[in-house]
Amino acid sequence: MAKITYVEFNGTEHVVDVANGLTVMEGARDNGIPGIEADCG
């Protein structure tokens, strides 16, 4: 498990645990991080 800190434009930080093997984008999407739409393709 990895711990990732996502920082919003306004400086708000979101620290989340992300399972091994997931991408940073998948971790953001799975944890409801605002501003990460992840709807490409």
N, C-alpha and C positions, 0 to 999 in steps of 0.2 A: 504494500500500500504506500502510495506517495502522498505527501502533503503539498498542495499547491495553493499559492496566494494569488488571487485574481484582484486587480486594482481597477476600479471604475475611473472614468475621466475625472469625476469630482473628488477622487481620493479615497472613496469608500473601499475597504478591503474585505474580501471574502476568502477565508481560509477553509479549504475542504480537503478531505481524504479522497484520493482517486485510486481505484483498483489498478494493479499492475497490468500492463498490456493495453490500457486505454490511452487515447491521445489527449492532449490538453483540451482540444475542442470538445471531445466526448465528455471529459470530466466536467467542463463548464455546462454543457447541455444537461447532463444527468443531474447536476446540482442546482439547476435553475438560476445560473448566474445571468443577471440582466445584461443585455447588449450583445449576447452571443446567440445569434439566430440559428446558425448551423443548418440552413436550409438550402445549401448549394446543390446543384445537380438535380 
